[in-house]
Amino acid sequence: MKHAPIDLWSFESRVEFWLLKSLSAGVTSFSSLLAELPGVYPTAAMAGIRRLVKSGRISVEMGRKLALQARVASSPTSTYAELPPPHPLDFEWRFNQETSEALASRAVIPSARRFGRTLCLGVPTVALAAIKLGLGQHADFLGEANEISTAVSEHARRRASSLSTHFGSSRASSASYASVVLDPPWYDDCLHEMIPLAASACQHNGTVFVVAAPFGSRRSAIDHRANLISIAEQCGLVLANQVPAFARYQTPFFEANALKAAGLAVPGDWRTADLLEFRKAGVGSSLPLKARTRPRPWHELSVGRMRLFIDVSQPDEHGGDVTLNSIVAGDVLPTVSRRDGRRTRANVWTSGNRIFRCNRPNELVAALEGDLLALPEFYHRDPCRPYYHRNFQRYATLKFHLQKLSAKELQEEKEHFGGNSGAARRIASRTQREVAFAQLLGSAPRRDPLQPFGQ
């Protein structure tokens, strides 16, 4: 009896097939199981294991063993202390150091031999790897106007590297790169934005390296891959090579918190992705190479090492206050999926995946930036009146609570990267070095939003 191709199976059936295949090959631990699966999310893998136990296809003892192992954390192998923590709203998963260096070598070295340059399009770790390998003079970095891009630029200057950085309103030259490396977020709208940019940047007969979602990452992954290839072909790119499971990601701190909130431990650098190599064969579309911007007007602030995103797209509610209201139990959203409906209620978001609802987000931004006199509540107010001082005290208390939250997330991040390991110590020292580096580079240090008012 013939069976339908696996591409036509339901996502749950495919996950169960991959699980049984790995288990029958002798895999006996949950972390090894995740490494064998094609990017299946840990919660989806556990759900599949429960279904297999319920249907009698694996033993109850094996199911219990895997469930227990899923609650035992294993630390990632490395981290990038040079960069601020990734934020879930940036959809940024960073390659581990081995993958970053492998991509830098695969893209930059052949291009340099042809006297060409490589564009690192939104992949800061590949840019850092190029600097580390002494290839910075052959590469450029293009990213959003945020703290990540600023950190890449500062790191290049500290290492005296000639790597060029372009972000915000700056642009890179079209059709000037022998190779382009990009890792688009795994959503179709991001493909429509980033693939044409990469194609526009690449020279004729150049190579575009696209890191793509593996087929087990979610139920729409097969359609997503087909859409990626279709968009690339419309832009004059021809698929030349595919390397399954080429890339491996660090588990970001925000995802570690989400997994813990969902009842699972962090299984190390478990997430993989495929590498697609395209050759620029045609003209295709041509777009100005300008860094992408967020679809929502999130205002970014730093409280210590914690990155705080505040949505200021809506006016403050009349009669509301600046309190941070809980949306989920424990405040950590137990998922990183963009499709989760609870995300729409959040307008304050930390880099540890904590979400809140604030009735007066614009007032919160002004309070943290020390620009309260710009608010209607304070404009033309007499600083000697009790109203003025009562509100200053209220904001000072809020800042104190955010400072405690920042310290908590710093400790969580250190524990995620191994407690007293070298990676954790580099994270702890990063904040202390930040002002010194800014002074060394001749830029004004950023105002600490936690300083008392008037200082």
N, C-alpha and C positions, 0 to 999 in steps of 0.2 A: 504494500500500500504506500503510495506516494504522499509525502507531507508537503504542506505549503512552504515556500521559502521563508526563512526566518524574518526577512524584512516585512512580511505580511502578518507576523504574529503580533499579539498584543504586547505592550511593553512589559507587563508582569510576566508573561510567558517567556519572553526573551531573558529577563533577569533570572528566572528559575532555571532556564537551560544553562546559562553561564555559570550559575552557582553549582549545579550538579556536575557540569563538566570539570570545574576546578576541584571540587571535592573528590570526584572519582579519580583525579590525577594525583591525589595524595595530599592536597592542601588541607591543613588541620587547624590553622589559626585564623582569627578574624582579620588581623592586619595583612597576613599573606593573601587571604582571600580577596581583600579589596585591591591589593596590588595586581592580582591576576584578572580582575574584572575590567571591562572596557569603560572605566570612568563612572561606574554605578555609585550613586551617593550612599553614604553609610546607612542612613535611615531607610532607603529603598532596599538595600541589601538585607538589613535586619527584617524588614517586612517580608521579603522573599523567603528568608530562612524560616520564619514563622509559618508561612504557607506550606513550605515543604514538610515541616514537622506535622502540621495538621493533616496533610494528605498522606502521611506515612512514607514519603519518599526519602526522608532521612530520619534517623532515630531521634527520640526525645533527648537522649544523653548528648548527642552531637549538637542539637539545638541549644541545650542549656550551656554547653561548653562555649559555643560561639557567642552566646548572649553575655556570658560572664566576661569573656575576653573583650567584647565591644565596650565594656566599661573600664578597661585598663588603658590609660593613656600612654603614648610613646611620643617623645619630644621630636620635633623637626630637627633635621641635621644642621641647619644653618639659618641665618637671618641676615638682613641688610640693615645694620645699625646706622648706615649713612642716610637712610630714608625715613621720613615719618611713617607711622603705621598706615597701612592701606585703610580706606574707608569703604563701607559697603555700598554707598551711593556712587562711588567711582567705578564699581564693578571691576575692581582691580585684584586679580590673583597674580602673584609674582612667581616666576620660575625659581626653582632652587638654583644654587650656584653652579652645579654641574650642567644643568640645562642652559643656563644663561651663557656660560662659557662655550658650550658646544654650539649654540646658535651664533654667537659672535664669531667663532672660528669658521663656521660653515658659510656665513654670509660675507664677513668683512675681508677675510684673507684672499679668497678668489677675486673679489672686486678690486682689492688693492693691487693684485698682480696685473690687472688690466688697467691700472691707473684710474680706477673709478672709486666712488664713495658709496657708503651704505647709509641708508636712512633708518634709524630706529624709531618707528612710528608708534608712540604710546607704549613703548617697552623699556622702562627705565632700567631694569636689571640687566638687559642686554647692553645698554649704553655703559653701565658701570663695569660690566665684564670686559667691554672693549677697552676701557681705560686701564683696567687691571692687566690685560694682556698686552698693553703697549700699542693698541690699535686705534686709539682715540683720534689720531690725525686723519684717519680714513673714514670717520663716521660722524653723522649728525644725529641729534635727538630732537623730535618734534612732539610736544605734549600740551596738555591743558595748562592754563595759567593758574597753577595751584602750588601748594607747598612741595609736592613731589618734584615737579619740574624745577622749582627753585633749588631744591636739594641736589638734583643732578648737576645743575649749573655750578653750584658752590663746590661740589665734590670735584668737578673737572678743574676748577680754578685752584683748589687746594693741591691737587695732584699735578698741577702745571701741565694739564693735558690740553691739546688743541681741539678736542671734541667741541663742535658747535651746538648750541642749544637754541631752539626756536619754540616759543610758546606764547599763548595769549593772542595778541593782535599781530605778532610777527609771522612771517611766512617763509617757507623754504622754496627754492626754485623748482619749477616743474621740469619733468623729463631730464633730470640732471644726475640721477643715481643709478649706479650699476646694479644695485640690489636694495630691496626694501624688506624690513622685518616688521611684522605686526601680529598682534594677538587680540583680535576684536572681541569684545564681550559677546557671550553666546546668545545673542538676540538678533533677530532679522533686521530690525531698524538700524542697529549698529553696523551691520554688514553693508547696508545701502550707503552709509556714510563713509566708512573707512576703506572699503575695497576700491572705490573710484579714486580716493585720495592716493592710495598706494600705486594704482595703475598710472595716475597722472605723474607721480614722482619718478617712475621707472623709465629708464632709457629703452630704446628698441633693442630686443634680444637680451635685455636684463632679466633678473630673477626676482620674483616676489615670493617671500617665505611667509605663509599664513599658518598660524597655529590654530587648529580647529577642534571643536568639541568632539569627543569620541562618541560612538554610537550608543553607548550605555549611559550617557550623562542624563538624559531625560527622554520622555516618550516621543518628542518631536525632533530628536537629534538627526534622524535619517533625512527628514524633509529639510532641516536646517542645512545639512551638508549639501544637498542638491541645490538649495537656493544659493549658497555660497559660490558653488562652481558656476551656476548660471549667471550670477552677477559678475563674476570674474571674466567669463567669456564675453559678456556685453562690453566689458572695458578693454578688450583686446588681449586678455591673458589666456594662455593655454596651459592646462594642467600637464606637467611633465613628470611629476613623481609624488608618491605618497609614502610616508614613513609612519606606520601605526605606533602609538605609545612612545613617540620620540621625546615629548616634553613631560616633565614632572614639576608640579607646583609645590611650593610651601603651603601649609595650611595657615591661612591668615588668622590673625588674632580674633577678628570679628567672627569668623566661621567657627573657631574653636569655642567661643562663648555660645554661639548658636547651637552647636552640637551638645555642649554640656546642658544647656537649657532643655534640649530634647531628650536628655537622659543617656547620652552616649559620651564616651571619652574621645579624646582626639587621637586618631590613628596615624599620626606622623604625616609625612609627605605622600599621601595616598592618591591624590588627584593626578591623572595623566591626560594627555591630549595628543592628537595626531599632527604631523607636520605635512603641509601641502606646499609643493614647490611649483610655481607658475612661471612660464616664460612670456615675456612681453613680445607678442608677435604682431599685433595690430595697433591702430591708433586708439580706437575706443573713445570713451568720453574724456574730457579734460576739465579739471576743476582746480581752482586756486588752492594751494597747499596751506590751509589755515587750520590752526588747532581747533578741535571740537569743543563745544560748550555744553554744559548740562542742560537737559530739557526743562528743568525747573529752576527758579532763581534761588538756589540755596546759597546762603551767606556762610562762609567758612571762618571759624575762629579757632585759636589754639588756647587750651587751658592746660599748661604744662605740656606733656607729650600728647595728651588726648586731643584729637581733632573733633570739633563740635560743628555740625552743620545745622543751620537754622533756616527754615523756609519763610521768606519774607514776601511771598507773592500775594498774600491777603492782608488787608488792613487789620489792625488790632481790634478786638471785640470791645465794644463800649461797656464799661462797668466790670470788665474782667480784671484779672491780676496776672502777674508775671510768674506765677508758680508753675513748676514742671509737674504735670499730672501723669500718672501711670496709665499705660494702655494695656500692657500684658503683665501677668504675675512675674515678679522679679525684675521687671523692666527690660530684660534681654529677649529680643525677638528670636524664637527658637527655629528660625529658618533663614536662609539667605536668598530664597527665591523672590524674584521681582513680581511674581504672580500672587503673592500672599496679600489678601485683602486688607490686613491690618496695617500695611505700610501706608495706605492713603490717609490714615488718621494721624500719623506722626508728622510733626513739623520741627522737632528737635531730635537730632540723631548723633550718637557718639561713635567713635571709631571702634568701640567695643560692642557694637550692635545693640546698644540700649536706645530705646525709643520713648519719646514723651510727647505730650500735647501741651502746648503753651497757648493761653488765650491772647497773649500780647507779645508775639514774637519780635516785632520791631522794637518794642520797649526793651526786650531782653538783649537784643543786639546792641542798642544804645547804652544799656547799663554795663555790658561787658567791655565795650570799647571806650567807656568813660565820656560819652557824648550826650549826657542826659539833658543838657540845656537846649538841645535841638528838639526835644519832645514838647508837645503842647502842654503837658502837665507841669512842665518846669519853666516854660517860656514866660518871661515877665514876672516870675515869682521872686519874692524877696528871699534871699538866702538866709535871712535872720528869722524867718517864720518857722514855726514847728512843723508845718506840712513838708517843708523842704527837707528837714533833717530826718523826719520819720521815714520818708521814702529812701533817702540815702542809706539809712540803717537797714531797711528792707532789702535793698540791692546788695549791700555788703554781706548780709546773711546768705543771700542766694549765691554770691560768689564763693563764700566759704564752703557751702555744700558742693558746689561744682569742683572746688579744689579737692575736697575729700573724694569725690567721684573720680577725679583725674588720678589721684594717688592710688585708688583702688584698682583702676584699669592698668596703671603702670605695674602694680604688683601681679595682677593677673597675666599681663603680657610677659613679664619676667618668668613666671611659673610655666607659662606655655612654652617658652624657649629654654627650659631646663633649669630654672632656679638660679643656681650659682655658676652655671656654665659660662664660657667665654661670651657666647651670644647674648646671654641675659645681662652680663656686666657691661657689654657695649651699649645695650639699650639704656641701661641706667645712667651711663656716663654721657650719652648723646645729648640729653637736655642740658647738662651742666656745661658742655662744650659749646652750645649753640651761640650764646652771646659772644663768647671769645672769638669764635670764627667770624661772626658778623663784624666785629670791630677790626679784626685782622684784614678782612676783605674791603674795609672802608665803607661799609654800609651801616646805616643807623640800626641799632638793635631794636627789635619789636617791643612795644610796650607790653609789660606783663599784665594781662587782664585781671589778675588776682590781687594786684596792689591796692591798698586802701585808697579811697577817693581823696583827691587833693595832693597825692604824691606823684 
